[in-house]
């Protein structure tokens, strides 16, 4: 992800709201975040406008209360962040990441079955 598109942890909270439900006005974003964080009104406004100024979200309408929508989908964000996380924490070794998830019980049997089915689809197997 280009440096100007990198999303901080605080900005990620705003994005999660917008990925779940959008468009949202600044007031609705603020109300939701005031319930889950200790941030004040100006902090939330700053986060929203920072995301807007960097082209990560945009207002739908210039008239009336702006309703913001994400310009980066959650899947796009994950795809952009995964290599950074993988390289930083696991030195680029995806197998080590999956092994850690399995060892620590983070993957359910259902998760493992879904992954097996995914890999079979990817390699063209039907068995």
GUGUPA-764475 format. One record per residue: residue in three letters; x, y, z of N, C-alpha, C, CB in turn. Coordinates in steps of 0.2 Angstrom, whole numbers. Each point is the difference from the previous one (the first is absolute). Glycine has a CB too. Layout:
BEGIN
pt resn: ALA, n_px: X, n_py: Y, n_pz: Z, ca_px: X, ca_py: Y, ca_pz: Z, c_px: X, c_py: Y, c_pz: Z, cb_px: X, cb_py: Y, cb_pz: Z
...
***
This chain:
BEGIN
pt resn: UNK, n_px: 4, n_py: -6, n_pz: 0, ca_px: -4, ca_py: 6, ca_pz: 0, c_px: 5, c_py: 6, c_pz: 0, cb_px: -10, cb_py: -6, cb_pz: 6
pt resn: UNK, n_px: 8, n_py: 11, n_pz: -10, ca_px: 4, ca_py: 6, ca_pz: 0, c_px: 0, c_py: 3, c_pz: 6, cb_px: -2, cb_py: 2, cb_pz: -12
pt resn: UNK, n_px: 7, n_py: 2, n_pz: 14, ca_px: 1, ca_py: 3, ca_pz: 7, c_px: -6, c_py: 4, c_pz: 1, cb_px: 12, cb_py: -1, cb_pz: 0
pt resn: UNK, n_px: -14, n_py: 5, n_pz: -5, ca_px: -6, ca_py: 5, ca_pz: 2, c_px: -7, c_py: -4, c_pz: 0, cb_px: 7, cb_py: 9, cb_pz: -6
pt resn: UNK, n_px: -7, n_py: -15, n_pz: 4, ca_px: -6, ca_py: -4, ca_pz: 1, c_px: 0, c_py: -5, c_pz: 6, cb_px: -1, cb_py: 1, cb_pz: -12
pt resn: UNK, n_px: 7, n_py: -1, n_pz: 16, ca_px: 0, ca_py: -4, ca_pz: 6, c_px: -5, c_py: 2, c_pz: 5, cb_px: 12, cb_py: -2, cb_pz: -2
pt resn: UNK, n_px: -15, n_py: -3, n_pz: 5, ca_px: -6, ca_py: 2, ca_pz: 5, c_px: 3, c_py: -2, c_pz: 7, cb_px: -9, cb_py: -2, cb_pz: -9
pt resn: UNK, n_px: 8, n_py: 7, n_pz: 13, ca_px: 3, ca_py: -1, ca_pz: 7, c_px: -6, c_py: -4, c_pz: 4, cb_px: 7, cb_py: 11, cb_pz: 0
pt resn: UNK, n_px: -5, n_py: -13, n_pz: 5, ca_px: -5, ca_py: -4, ca_pz: 4, c_px: -6, c_py: 4, c_pz: 2, cb_px: 10, cb_py: -7, cb_pz: 5
pt resn: UNK, n_px: -9, n_py: 13, n_pz: -3, ca_px: -6, ca_py: 4, ca_pz: 1, c_px: -4, c_py: 1, c_pz: -6, cb_px: 6, cb_py: 6, cb_pz: 9
pt resn: UNK, n_px: -3, n_py: -5, n_pz: -15, ca_px: -4, ca_py: 1, ca_pz: -6, c_px: -3, c_py: -6, c_pz: -2, cb_px: 8, cb_py: 9, cb_pz: -4
pt resn: UNK, n_px: -5, n_py: -15, n_pz: 6, ca_px: -3, ca_py: -6, ca_pz: -2, c_px: -7, c_py: -1, c_pz: 4, cb_px: 11, cb_py: -5, cb_pz: -2
pt resn: UNK, n_px: -12, n_py: 8, n_pz: 8, ca_px: -6, ca_py: 0, ca_pz: 3, c_px: -6, c_py: 3, c_pz: -4, cb_px: 6, cb_py: 0, cb_pz: 11
pt resn: UNK, n_px: -4, n_py: 6, n_pz: -14, ca_px: -5, ca_py: 3, ca_pz: -4, c_px: -1, c_py: -4, c_pz: -6, cb_px: 4, cb_py: 11, cb_pz: 4
pt resn: UNK, n_px: 1, n_py: -14, n_pz: -7, ca_px: -1, ca_py: -4, ca_pz: -6, c_px: -5, c_py: -6, c_pz: 1, cb_px: 11, cb_py: 4, cb_pz: -4
pt resn: UNK, n_px: -10, n_py: -7, n_pz: 10, ca_px: -4, ca_py: -6, ca_pz: 2, c_px: -7, c_py: 2, c_pz: 0, cb_px: 9, cb_py: -5, cb_pz: 6
pt resn: UNK, n_px: -11, n_py: 11, n_pz: -3, ca_px: -7, ca_py: 2, ca_pz: 0, c_px: -2, c_py: 1, c_pz: -7, cb_px: 2, cb_py: 6, cb_pz: 11
pt resn: UNK, n_px: 2, n_py: -3, n_pz: -16, ca_px: -3, ca_py: 1, ca_pz: -6, c_px: 0, c_py: -6, c_pz: -5, cb_px: 5, cb_py: 11, cb_pz: 1
pt resn: UNK, n_px: -1, n_py: -16, n_pz: 1, ca_px: 0, ca_py: -6, ca_pz: -4, c_px: -6, c_py: -4, c_pz: 2, cb_px: 12, cb_py: -1, cb_pz: 0
pt resn: UNK, n_px: -14, n_py: 2, n_pz: 7, ca_px: -7, ca_py: -4, ca_pz: 2, c_px: -6, c_py: 4, c_pz: -3, cb_px: 6, cb_py: -4, cb_pz: 11
pt resn: UNK, n_px: -6, n_py: 10, n_pz: -11, ca_px: -6, ca_py: 4, ca_pz: -2, c_px: 3, c_py: 7, c_pz: -3, cb_px: -7, cb_py: -6, cb_pz: 9
pt resn: UNK, n_px: 5, n_py: 7, n_pz: -15, ca_px: 1, ca_py: 6, ca_pz: -3, c_px: -5, c_py: 2, c_pz: -5, cb_px: 12, cb_py: -1, cb_pz: 2
pt resn: UNK, n_px: -14, n_py: 7, n_pz: -3, ca_px: 4, ca_py: 6, ca_pz: 2, c_px: -2, c_py: 2, c_pz: 8, cb_px: 0, cb_py: 4, cb_pz: -12
pt resn: UNK, n_px: 4, n_py: -1, n_pz: 15, ca_px: -1, ca_py: 2, ca_pz: 7, c_px: 2, c_py: 8, c_pz: 0, cb_px: 2, cb_py: -12, cb_pz: 5
pt resn: UNK, n_px: -6, n_py: 16, n_pz: -1, ca_px: 2, ca_py: 7, ca_pz: 1, c_px: 5, c_py: 0, c_pz: 5, cb_px: -11, cb_py: 4, cb_pz: -3
pt resn: UNK, n_px: 15, n_py: 2, n_pz: 4, ca_px: 5, ca_py: 1, ca_pz: 5, c_px: -4, c_py: -1, c_pz: 7, cb_px: 7, cb_py: 8, cb_pz: -7
pt resn: UNK, n_px: -13, n_py: -6, n_pz: 8, ca_px: -3, ca_py: -1, ca_pz: 6, c_px: -1, c_py: -7, c_pz: 2, cb_px: -6, cb_py: 11, cb_pz: -2
pt resn: UNK, n_px: 4, n_py: -15, n_pz: -3, ca_px: -1, ca_py: -7, ca_pz: 1, c_px: 6, c_py: -4, c_pz: 2, cb_px: -10, cb_py: 0, cb_pz: -8
pt resn: UNK, n_px: 16, n_py: 2, n_pz: 4, ca_px: 6, ca_py: -3, ca_pz: 2, c_px: 2, c_py: 2, c_pz: 7, cb_px: 3, cb_py: 1, cb_pz: -12
pt resn: UNK, n_px: -4, n_py: 6, n_pz: 13, ca_px: 2, ca_py: 2, ca_pz: 7, c_px: -4, c_py: -4, c_pz: 6, cb_px: 3, cb_py: 12, cb_pz: -5
pt resn: UNK, n_px: -9, n_py: -12, n_pz: 4, ca_px: -5, ca_py: -3, ca_pz: 5, c_px: 3, c_py: -8, c_pz: 1, cb_px: -10, cb_py: 8, cb_pz: -3
pt resn: UNK, n_px: 11, n_py: -11, n_pz: -2, ca_px: 2, ca_py: -7, ca_pz: 0, c_px: 7, c_py: -1, c_pz: 4, cb_px: -6, cb_py: -2, cb_pz: -11
pt resn: UNK, n_px: 11, n_py: 7, n_pz: 9, ca_px: 6, ca_py: -1, ca_pz: 3, c_px: 0, c_py: 3, c_pz: 7, cb_px: 5, cb_py: 1, cb_pz: -11
pt resn: UNK, n_px: -9, n_py: 3, n_pz: 13, ca_px: 0, ca_py: 3, ca_pz: 7, c_px: -3, c_py: -6, c_pz: 5, cb_px: -2, cb_py: 12, cb_pz: -5
pt resn: UNK, n_px: -1, n_py: -17, n_pz: 2, ca_px: -3, ca_py: -6, ca_pz: 4, c_px: 6, c_py: -5, c_pz: 1, cb_px: -12, cb_py: 2, cb_pz: -5
pt resn: UNK, n_px: 17, n_py: -2, n_pz: 0, ca_px: 5, ca_py: -5, ca_pz: 1, c_px: 7, c_py: 2, c_pz: 1, cb_px: -7, cb_py: -6, cb_pz: -8
pt resn: UNK, n_px: 8, n_py: 13, n_pz: 8, ca_px: 7, ca_py: 2, ca_pz: 1, c_px: -1, c_py: 6, c_pz: 6, cb_px: 4, cb_py: -3, cb_pz: -12
pt resn: UNK, n_px: 2, n_py: 5, n_pz: 14, ca_px: 0, ca_py: 6, ca_pz: 4, c_px: 2, c_py: 7, c_pz: -3, cb_px: 3, cb_py: -8, cb_pz: 9
pt resn: UNK, n_px: -4, n_py: 7, n_pz: -16, ca_px: 2, ca_py: 6, ca_pz: -4, c_px: -5, c_py: 6, c_pz: 1, cb_px: 6, cb_py: -8, cb_pz: -8
pt resn: UNK, n_px: -4, n_py: 14, n_pz: 7, ca_px: -5, ca_py: 6, ca_pz: 0, c_px: -2, c_py: 1, c_pz: -7, cb_px: 6, cb_py: 5, cb_pz: 10
pt resn: UNK, n_px: -11, n_py: 0, n_pz: -11, ca_px: -3, ca_py: 2, ca_pz: -6, c_px: 6, c_py: 2, c_pz: -5, cb_px: -11, cb_py: 3, cb_pz: 6
pt resn: UNK, n_px: 15, n_py: 1, n_pz: -4, ca_px: 5, ca_py: 3, ca_pz: -5, c_px: 5, c_py: -5, c_pz: -2, cb_px: -1, cb_py: 11, cb_pz: 6
pt resn: UNK, n_px: 3, n_py: -16, n_pz: -2, ca_px: 4, ca_py: -6, ca_pz: -2, c_px: -3, c_py: -4, c_pz: -6, cb_px: 5, cb_py: 0, cb_pz: 12
pt resn: UNK, n_px: -12, n_py: -1, n_pz: -11, ca_px: -3, ca_py: -4, ca_pz: -5, c_px: -1, c_py: 4, c_pz: -6, cb_px: -6, cb_py: -6, cb_pz: 9
pt resn: UNK, n_px: 4, n_py: 12, n_pz: -9, ca_px: 0, ca_py: 5, ca_pz: -6, c_px: 7, c_py: 0, c_pz: -3, cb_px: -9, cb_py: 7, cb_pz: 5
pt resn: UNK, n_px: 14, n_py: -7, n_pz: -2, ca_px: 7, ca_py: 1, ca_pz: -3, c_px: 1, c_py: -7, c_pz: -4, cb_px: 4, cb_py: 8, cb_pz: 10
pt resn: UNK, n_px: -6, n_py: -14, n_pz: -7, ca_px: 2, ca_py: -6, ca_pz: -3, c_px: -4, c_py: -1, c_pz: -6, cb_px: 1, cb_py: -5, cb_pz: 11
pt resn: UNK, n_px: -8, n_py: 7, n_pz: -11, ca_px: -4, ca_py: 0, ca_pz: -6, c_px: 3, c_py: 5, c_pz: -6, cb_px: -10, cb_py: -3, cb_pz: 7
pt resn: UNK, n_px: 12, n_py: 9, n_pz: -5, ca_px: 2, ca_py: 4, ca_pz: -5, c_px: 7, c_py: -2, c_pz: -3, cb_px: -7, cb_py: 9, cb_pz: 6
pt resn: UNK, n_px: 11, n_py: -12, n_pz: -1, ca_px: 7, ca_py: -2, ca_pz: -3, c_px: -1, c_py: -6, c_pz: -5, cb_px: 5, cb_py: 3, cb_pz: 11
pt resn: UNK, n_px: -10, n_py: -7, n_pz: -10, ca_px: -1, ca_py: -6, ca_pz: -4, c_px: -3, c_py: 3, c_pz: -7, cb_px: -3, cb_py: -8, cb_pz: 9
pt resn: UNK, n_px: -1, n_py: 13, n_pz: -8, ca_px: -3, ca_py: 4, ca_pz: -6, c_px: 5, c_py: 3, c_pz: -4, cb_px: -11, cb_py: 2, cb_pz: 6
pt resn: UNK, n_px: 16, n_py: 2, n_pz: -3, ca_px: 5, ca_py: 4, ca_pz: -3, c_px: 5, c_py: -5, c_pz: -4, cb_px: -2, cb_py: 9, cb_pz: 9
pt resn: UNK, n_px: 3, n_py: -15, n_pz: -6, ca_px: 4, ca_py: -5, ca_pz: -4, c_px: -3, c_py: -4, c_pz: -5, cb_px: 7, cb_py: 0, cb_pz: 11
pt resn: UNK, n_px: -14, n_py: 1, n_pz: -12, ca_px: -3, ca_py: -4, ca_pz: -5, c_px: -2, c_py: -7, c_pz: 2, cb_px: 6, cb_py: 7, cb_pz: -8
pt resn: UNK, n_px: -7, n_py: -8, n_pz: 14, ca_px: -1, ca_py: -7, ca_pz: 2, c_px: -8, c_py: 0, c_pz: 1, cb_px: 11, cb_py: -1, cb_pz: 6
pt resn: UNK, n_px: -14, n_py: 6, n_pz: -4, ca_px: -7, ca_py: 1, ca_pz: 0, c_px: -2, c_py: 6, c_pz: -3, cb_px: -1, cb_py: -6, cb_pz: 11
pt resn: UNK, n_px: -6, n_py: 7, n_pz: -13, ca_px: -2, ca_py: 6, ca_pz: -3, c_px: -7, c_py: 1, c_pz: 2, cb_px: 8, cb_py: -2, cb_pz: -10
pt resn: UNK, n_px: -10, n_py: 9, n_pz: 10, ca_px: -7, ca_py: 1, ca_pz: 1, c_px: -4, c_py: -1, c_pz: -7, cb_px: 3, cb_py: 9, cb_pz: 9
pt resn: UNK, n_px: -9, n_py: -11, n_pz: -8, ca_px: -4, ca_py: -1, ca_pz: -6, c_px: -3, c_py: 6, c_pz: -3, cb_px: -3, cb_py: -11, cb_pz: 5
pt resn: UNK, n_px: 1, n_py: 16, n_pz: 0, ca_px: -3, ca_py: 6, ca_pz: -2, c_px: 3, c_py: 6, c_pz: 3, cb_px: -10, cb_py: -6, cb_pz: -2
pt resn: UNK, n_px: 11, n_py: 11, n_pz: -2, ca_px: 3, ca_py: 6, ca_pz: 3, c_px: -5, c_py: 5, c_pz: 3, cb_px: 9, cb_py: -1, cb_pz: -9
pt resn: UNK, n_px: -15, n_py: -1, n_pz: 9, ca_px: -6, ca_py: 4, ca_pz: 3, c_px: -3, c_py: -4, c_pz: 5, cb_px: -2, cb_py: 6, cb_pz: -11
pt resn: UNK, n_px: 1, n_py: -2, n_pz: 17, ca_px: -3, ca_py: -4, ca_pz: 6, c_px: 5, c_py: -3, c_pz: 3, cb_px: -11, cb_py: -1, cb_pz: -5
pt resn: UNK, n_px: 9, n_py: -3, n_pz: 10, ca_px: 5, ca_py: -4, ca_pz: 4, c_px: 4, c_py: -5, c_pz: -4, cb_px: -7, cb_py: 2, cb_pz: 10
pt resn: UNK, n_px: 13, n_py: -2, n_pz: -11, ca_px: 4, ca_py: -5, ca_pz: -4, c_px: -1, c_py: -7, c_pz: 3, cb_px: 9, cb_py: 9, cb_pz: -3
pt resn: UNK, n_px: -10, n_py: -13, n_pz: -2, ca_px: -1, ca_py: -7, ca_pz: 2, c_px: 6, c_py: -4, c_pz: -4, cb_px: -12, cb_py: 1, cb_pz: 1
pt resn: UNK, n_px: 17, n_py: -3, n_pz: 4, ca_px: 6, ca_py: -3, ca_pz: -3, c_px: -1, c_py: -8, c_pz: -2, cb_px: 6, cb_py: 9, cb_pz: 8
pt resn: UNK, n_px: -2, n_py: -10, n_pz: -13, ca_px: 1, ca_py: -7, ca_pz: -2, c_px: 7, c_py: -2, c_pz: -1, cb_px: -11, cb_py: 1, cb_pz: -6
pt resn: UNK, n_px: 13, n_py: -7, n_pz: 7, ca_px: 7, ca_py: -2, ca_pz: -1, c_px: 1, c_py: -1, c_pz: -7, cb_px: 0, cb_py: -6, cb_pz: 11
pt resn: UNK, n_px: 7, n_py: 8, n_pz: -13, ca_px: 2, ca_py: -1, ca_pz: -7, c_px: 5, c_py: -6, c_pz: -1, cb_px: -1, cb_py: 13, cb_pz: -1
pt resn: UNK, n_px: 2, n_py: -15, n_pz: 7, ca_px: 4, ca_py: -7, ca_pz: 1, c_px: -4, c_py: -5, c_pz: 3, cb_px: 11, cb_py: 7, cb_pz: 1
pt resn: UNK, n_px: -12, n_py: -12, n_pz: -4, ca_px: -4, ca_py: -6, ca_pz: 3, c_px: 4, c_py: -3, c_pz: 6, cb_px: -6, cb_py: -2, cb_pz: -11
pt resn: UNK, n_px: 3, n_py: -2, n_pz: 15, ca_px: 3, ca_py: -4, ca_pz: 5, c_px: 5, c_py: -5, c_pz: -3, cb_px: -10, cb_py: 2, cb_pz: 8
pt resn: UNK, n_px: 8, n_py: -5, n_pz: -13, ca_px: 4, ca_py: -5, ca_pz: -4, c_px: 6, c_py: 3, c_pz: -3, cb_px: -10, cb_py: -7, cb_pz: -2
pt resn: UNK, n_px: 9, n_py: 13, n_pz: -1, ca_px: 6, ca_py: 4, ca_pz: -2, c_px: 5, c_py: 2, c_pz: 5, cb_px: -7, cb_py: 4, cb_pz: -9
pt resn: UNK, n_px: 4, n_py: -2, n_pz: 15, ca_px: 4, ca_py: 2, ca_pz: 5, c_px: 4, c_py: -6, c_pz: 3, cb_px: -8, cb_py: 9, cb_pz: 3
pt resn: UNK, n_px: 5, n_py: -15, n_pz: -2, ca_px: 3, ca_py: -6, ca_pz: 2, c_px: 6, c_py: -2, c_pz: -5, cb_px: -11, cb_py: -4, cb_pz: 6
pt resn: UNK, n_px: 9, n_py: 4, n_pz: -12, ca_px: 5, ca_py: -2, ca_pz: -5, c_px: 6, c_py: 5, c_pz: 0, cb_px: -9, cb_py: -5, cb_pz: -7
pt resn: UNK, n_px: 8, n_py: 11, n_pz: 8, ca_px: 6, ca_py: 5, ca_pz: 1, c_px: 4, c_py: -1, c_pz: 6, cb_px: -7, cb_py: 8, cb_pz: -7
pt resn: UNK, n_px: 4, n_py: -9, n_pz: 13, ca_px: 3, ca_py: -1, ca_pz: 6, c_px: 3, c_py: -7, c_pz: 1, cb_px: -8, cb_py: 8, cb_pz: 5
pt resn: UNK, n_px: 6, n_py: -13, n_pz: -8, ca_px: 2, ca_py: -7, ca_pz: 2, c_px: 8, c_py: 0, c_pz: -1, cb_px: -12, cb_py: -5, cb_pz: -3
pt resn: UNK, n_px: 14, n_py: 7, n_pz: -3, ca_px: 7, ca_py: -1, ca_pz: -1, c_px: 5, c_py: 4, c_pz: 5, cb_px: -3, cb_py: -1, cb_pz: -12
pt resn: UNK, n_px: 0, n_py: 6, n_pz: 14, ca_px: 4, ca_py: 4, ca_pz: 6, c_px: 0, c_py: -4, c_pz: 6, cb_px: -3, cb_py: 11, cb_pz: -5
pt resn: UNK, n_px: -3, n_py: -13, n_pz: 7, ca_px: 0, ca_py: -4, ca_pz: 6, c_px: 4, c_py: -6, c_pz: 0, cb_px: -12, cb_py: 4, cb_pz: 2
pt resn: UNK, n_px: 11, n_py: -8, n_pz: -8, ca_px: 3, ca_py: -6, ca_pz: -1, c_px: 8, c_py: 1, c_pz: 1, cb_px: -10, cb_py: -4, cb_pz: -7
pt resn: UNK, n_px: 12, n_py: 9, n_pz: 3, ca_px: 8, ca_py: 1, ca_pz: 0, c_px: 2, c_py: 3, c_pz: 7, cb_px: -1, cb_py: 3, cb_pz: -12
pt resn: UNK, n_px: -3, n_py: 1, n_pz: 16, ca_px: 2, ca_py: 3, ca_pz: 6, c_px: 0, c_py: -5, c_pz: 5, cb_px: -4, cb_py: 11, cb_pz: -3
pt resn: UNK, n_px: -1, n_py: -16, n_pz: 4, ca_px: -1, ca_py: -4, ca_pz: 5, c_px: 3, c_py: -7, c_pz: -1, cb_px: -10, cb_py: 6, cb_pz: 3
pt resn: UNK, n_px: 10, n_py: -8, n_pz: -9, ca_px: 1, ca_py: -7, ca_pz: -2, c_px: 6, c_py: -1, c_pz: -5, cb_px: -12, cb_py: -3, cb_pz: 2
pt resn: UNK, n_px: 15, n_py: 9, n_pz: -4, ca_px: 6, ca_py: 0, ca_pz: -5, c_px: -2, c_py: -3, c_pz: -6, cb_px: 8, cb_py: -1, cb_pz: 9
pt resn: UNK, n_px: -15, n_py: 3, n_pz: -11, ca_px: -2, ca_py: -2, ca_pz: -7, c_px: -2, c_py: -7, c_pz: 0, cb_px: 7, cb_py: 8, cb_pz: -5
pt resn: UNK, n_px: -7, n_py: -12, n_pz: 10, ca_px: -2, ca_py: -7, ca_pz: 0, c_px: -7, c_py: -1, c_pz: 2, cb_px: 12, cb_py: -3, cb_pz: 3
pt resn: UNK, n_px: -16, n_py: 2, n_pz: -8, ca_px: -8, ca_py: -1, ca_pz: 1, c_px: -1, c_py: -7, c_pz: 3, cb_px: -2, cb_py: 7, cb_pz: -10
pt resn: UNK, n_px: 6, n_py: -12, n_pz: 9, ca_px: -1, ca_py: -6, ca_pz: 3, c_px: 1, c_py: 0, c_pz: 8, cb_px: 4, cb_py: -6, cb_pz: -10
pt resn: UNK, n_px: 1, n_py: 11, n_pz: 12, ca_px: 1, ca_py: 1, ca_pz: 7, c_px: -6, c_py: 3, c_pz: 3, cb_px: 12, cb_py: 1, cb_pz: -2
pt resn: UNK, n_px: -15, n_py: 4, n_pz: -1, ca_px: -6, ca_py: 3, ca_pz: 2, c_px: -6, c_py: -5, c_pz: 1, cb_px: 3, cb_py: 10, cb_pz: -6
pt resn: UNK, n_px: -4, n_py: -14, n_pz: 1, ca_px: -6, ca_py: -5, ca_pz: 1, c_px: 2, c_py: -5, c_pz: 5, cb_px: -3, cb_py: 1, cb_pz: -12
pt resn: UNK, n_px: 9, n_py: -3, n_pz: 13, ca_px: 2, ca_py: -5, ca_pz: 5, c_px: -1, c_py: 3, c_pz: 7, cb_px: 9, cb_py: -5, cb_pz: -8
pt resn: UNK, n_px: -8, n_py: 11, n_pz: 9, ca_px: -1, ca_py: 4, ca_pz: 6, c_px: -7, c_py: 0, c_pz: 2, cb_px: 10, cb_py: 7, cb_pz: -2
pt resn: UNK, n_px: -14, n_py: -6, n_pz: -3, ca_px: -8, ca_py: 1, ca_pz: 1, c_px: -2, c_py: -7, c_pz: 2, cb_px: -1, cb_py: 9, cb_pz: -9
pt resn: UNK, n_px: 3, n_py: -14, n_pz: 5, ca_px: -2, ca_py: -7, ca_pz: 2, c_px: 2, c_py: -2, c_pz: 7, cb_px: 1, cb_py: -3, cb_pz: -12
pt resn: UNK, n_px: 6, n_py: 4, n_pz: 13, ca_px: 3, ca_py: -2, ca_pz: 7, c_px: -4, c_py: 4, c_pz: 6, cb_px: 11, cb_py: -2, cb_pz: -6
pt resn: UNK, n_px: -13, n_py: 8, n_pz: 5, ca_px: -3, ca_py: 4, ca_pz: 5, c_px: -7, c_py: -1, c_pz: 0, cb_px: 9, cb_py: 8, cb_pz: -1
pt resn: UNK, n_px: -12, n_py: -12, n_pz: -3, ca_px: -7, ca_py: -2, ca_pz: 0, c_px: -5, c_py: 6, c_pz: -3, cb_px: 3, cb_py: -7, cb_pz: 10
pt resn: UNK, n_px: 0, n_py: 11, n_pz: -14, ca_px: -3, ca_py: 5, ca_pz: -3, c_px: -5, c_py: -2, c_pz: -6, cb_px: 9, cb_py: 8, cb_pz: 4
pt resn: UNK, n_px: -7, n_py: -14, n_pz: -6, ca_px: -4, ca_py: -2, ca_pz: -6, c_px: -4, c_py: -6, c_pz: 3, cb_px: 9, cb_py: 3, cb_pz: -9
pt resn: UNK, n_px: -16, n_py: -2, n_pz: 7, ca_px: -5, ca_py: -6, ca_pz: 2, c_px: 1, c_py: -5, c_pz: -5, cb_px: -8, cb_py: 8, cb_pz: 6
pt resn: UNK, n_px: 5, n_py: -14, n_pz: -5, ca_px: -1, ca_py: -5, ca_pz: -5, c_px: -3, c_py: 2, c_pz: -6, cb_px: 0, cb_py: -9, cb_pz: 9
pt resn: UNK, n_px: -5, n_py: 13, n_pz: -8, ca_px: -4, ca_py: 3, ca_pz: -6, c_px: 5, c_py: 5, c_pz: -4, cb_px: -11, cb_py: -1, cb_pz: 7
pt resn: UNK, n_px: 15, n_py: 5, n_pz: -4, ca_px: 5, ca_py: 4, ca_pz: -3, c_px: 4, c_py: -4, c_pz: -5, cb_px: 0, cb_py: 8, cb_pz: 10
pt resn: UNK, n_px: 3, n_py: -14, n_pz: -6, ca_px: 5, ca_py: -4, ca_pz: -4, c_px: -4, c_py: -4, c_pz: -6, cb_px: 6, cb_py: -1, cb_pz: 11
pt resn: UNK, n_px: -12, n_py: -1, n_pz: -10, ca_px: -4, ca_py: -3, ca_pz: -6, c_px: -1, c_py: 5, c_pz: -5, cb_px: -6, cb_py: -7, cb_pz: 8
pt resn: UNK, n_px: 5, n_py: 14, n_pz: -7, ca_px: -1, ca_py: 5, ca_pz: -5, c_px: 6, c_py: 1, c_pz: -3, cb_px: -9, cb_py: 5, cb_pz: 6
pt resn: UNK, n_px: 15, n_py: -5, n_pz: -3, ca_px: 6, ca_py: 1, ca_pz: -3, c_px: 2, c_py: -6, c_pz: -5, cb_px: 4, cb_py: 7, cb_pz: 10
pt resn: UNK, n_px: -5, n_py: -13, n_pz: -7, ca_px: 1, ca_py: -6, ca_pz: -5, c_px: -4, c_py: 1, c_pz: -6, cb_px: 2, cb_py: -7, cb_pz: 10
pt resn: UNK, n_px: -9, n_py: 9, n_pz: -9, ca_px: -4, ca_py: 0, ca_pz: -6, c_px: 3, c_py: 6, c_pz: -5, cb_px: -10, cb_py: -4, cb_pz: 7
pt resn: UNK, n_px: 12, n_py: 9, n_pz: -4, ca_px: 3, ca_py: 6, ca_pz: -4, c_px: 6, c_py: -3, c_pz: -4, cb_px: -4, cb_py: 9, cb_pz: 9
pt resn: UNK, n_px: 9, n_py: -12, n_pz: -6, ca_px: 6, ca_py: -3, ca_pz: -3, c_px: -2, c_py: -5, c_pz: -6, cb_px: 6, cb_py: 2, cb_pz: 11
pt resn: UNK, n_px: -11, n_py: -6, n_pz: -9, ca_px: -2, ca_py: -4, ca_pz: -6, c_px: -3, c_py: 3, c_pz: -6, cb_px: -3, cb_py: -8, cb_pz: 9
pt resn: UNK, n_px: -1, n_py: 14, n_pz: -7, ca_px: -3, ca_py: 4, ca_pz: -6, c_px: 6, c_py: 3, c_pz: -4, cb_px: -10, cb_py: 2, cb_pz: 7
pt resn: UNK, n_px: 15, n_py: 1, n_pz: -3, ca_px: 6, ca_py: 3, ca_pz: -3, c_px: 4, c_py: -4, c_pz: -5, cb_px: 0, cb_py: 7, cb_pz: 10
pt resn: UNK, n_px: 1, n_py: -14, n_pz: -8, ca_px: 4, ca_py: -4, ca_pz: -4, c_px: -4, c_py: -4, c_pz: -5, cb_px: 8, cb_py: -1, cb_pz: 10
pt resn: UNK, n_px: -15, n_py: 2, n_pz: -10, ca_px: -4, ca_py: -3, ca_pz: -5, c_px: -2, c_py: -7, c_pz: 2, cb_px: 6, cb_py: 6, cb_pz: -8
pt resn: UNK, n_px: -4, n_py: -8, n_pz: 14, ca_px: -2, ca_py: -7, ca_pz: 2, c_px: -8, c_py: 0, c_pz: 2, cb_px: 12, cb_py: -2, cb_pz: 4
pt resn: UNK, n_px: -15, n_py: -4, n_pz: -5, ca_px: -7, ca_py: -1, ca_pz: 2, c_px: 0, c_py: -5, c_pz: 6, cb_px: -4, cb_py: 3, cb_pz: -12
pt resn: UNK, n_px: 9, n_py: -6, n_pz: 14, ca_px: 0, ca_py: -5, ca_pz: 5, c_px: 1, c_py: 3, c_pz: 7, cb_px: 5, cb_py: -8, cb_pz: -8
***
